[in-house]
Structures are given as structure tokens and as C-alpha cells.
Amino acid sequence: MELSNFILHKDILLIHADINGNDYIFTVKWKTIENKKGGEWELKSYLNNSNGKKDLSERQLQQFIDRINPQWDWEKDQEQIMKAIKND
């Protein structure tokens, strides 16, 4: 999966993706969940740019979402930052 042509408008992001030799356009929206730092992207729509169909499996869609969403441990990162500041 190769991602390109990121276009951001407020909390909406358009992404072109090459998946198995096919060109797809995805629209995702940034959402912030209560009590969760950082938030994540949620899929709003997609289509195969060649034929206009929605022909990806649930597994492929989940792989795309997993790829674009951060996998950070916010608490651990904050802890490390504070430790580095203290040691300086």
C-alpha cells in the first residue's frame, strides 16, 4: 500500500492510495474521543478511482485505517519528555 497526495481541509483528509495496483481515493475525518489523547482518523468514504466501485474487503479497509492512525502511547511519551527535561 502506497499513500500519496494528502489534501487536508480542517478535519477532513483526502488520501490517494495504491492498493494491489489499483488507485483509490479515501476520505477520512479526524475524531477525538473523550479521555483519549490524540484522537484518530475514521473512514468516511472511499472508491476505486478506475471504476468508481467500493471493492475493498473489511480487512483491507482496516489495514488502511491502521496505517494512517498513530499508534503512540501518549502517557509513555509524556513521561519520557518530562524525564528528558528534568535531566537537562
Summary of the structure (lengths in Angstrom):
residues: 88
radius of gyration: 16.6
end to end distance: 40.8
largest distance: 56.7
contacts: 196
relative contact order: 0.16
helix: 28%
strand: 40%
